[in-house]
């Protein structure tokens, strides 16, 4: 089971790396170092937080399987808030054109989380046998 989870995390890492290099290649000549820093921060942050939130959700879904969806939604909200706080800490300026630098890896990670967790939730039995 642990090997399967590591395989999924590796798949996420490969997917994000491919998106990162494609993202950088689109902006290679048009951006300065501060935007590179923002893109780097965004991809690393999203990967680390997605991995952490998946592990947290998987730990809690066994005990609180009916609330696991709410835990996922809460952690997704926390991810956006922490990213905005991180932007303030590292003094990134978020203009309208720079906002996509966060949402490209965010949506890739969100798609991965939803796909991965929906496969797990579909296998769960939510009936009460009391």
Secondary structure, DSSP 8 states (H G I E B T S, - for coil): -HHHHHHHHHHHHHHHHHHHHHHHHHHTTT--HHHHHHHHHHHHHHHHHHHHHHHHHHHHHHHSTTTHHHHHHHHHHHHHHHHHHHHHHTT----TTTTHHHHHHHHHHHHHHHHHHHHHHHHS------
